[in-house]
């Protein structure tokens, strides 16, 4: 169970494979296992893969504060420094994609190419706080269908309530389908940290700054994703970016678990045969 001290906290990480460095960042309330269930075994022959648990997740430390994308970009910087990785490719899912973008904004010379899967983006939180956001209906439907939990209509847009209800349902996607969730770590994350409040902090990760990021990027969403509003904004906003809509999957947001083969195909097409040092982003000598 290797850990490294980064940005003042202990981060649990795994590293496997040989080749250009590729760092993979999981989403909110997940952990590094999301990559190891399928995708790592398909990529390890071509890349040196580093996966890690975000602060508050998995086996990493859970400090009471520091859950903005800027804070977690600083965690990533500390991880790279501790593991002596100067320049890397990034693959991020959901919150992990947001952190990847913020890290690239702060440290452009340390990032080669990026694969952004189902990014949420704090600056677009207004798209998901509307009571008519389709994601609320999707989430409520899943809870009723797979756990028999009927969510009152007036609670659909209450993120804290919806997450807590989801913990009562079995896992409904990927290889872990049907297994019970480990509720205690997520409840501790919700109850003892500033995660929910920090998730909405925009900071420097503004749409204007995102539009200036020069790195080659893949923007990947499920074609039935409840986050398609964000996809459409980023598709038109980001430069040097290839947008990709995957065929609709059963649960529409968890392609690392439900469509890993397709993701790996796109990742390899973007990154090979390039080495990470060949990125078009010059090193910022001022840092």
Secondary structure, DSSP 8 states (H G I E B T S, - for coil): --EEEETTEEEEEEEEESSEEEEEE--TT--THHHHTTHHHHHTTTEEEEEE--TTSTTS---SS--SHHHHHHHHHHHHHHTT--SEEEEEETHHHHHHHHHHHH-GGGEEEEEEES---GGGHHHHHSTT-HHHHHHHHHHHHHH-----GGGTT-HHHHHHHHTTS---SSTTTT----HHHHHHHHHHSSHHHHTT--TT--HHHHTT--S-EEEEEETT-TTHHHHHHHHHH-SSEEEEEE---SSSS-HHHHSHHHHHHHHHHHHSS--GGG-SS---TT-
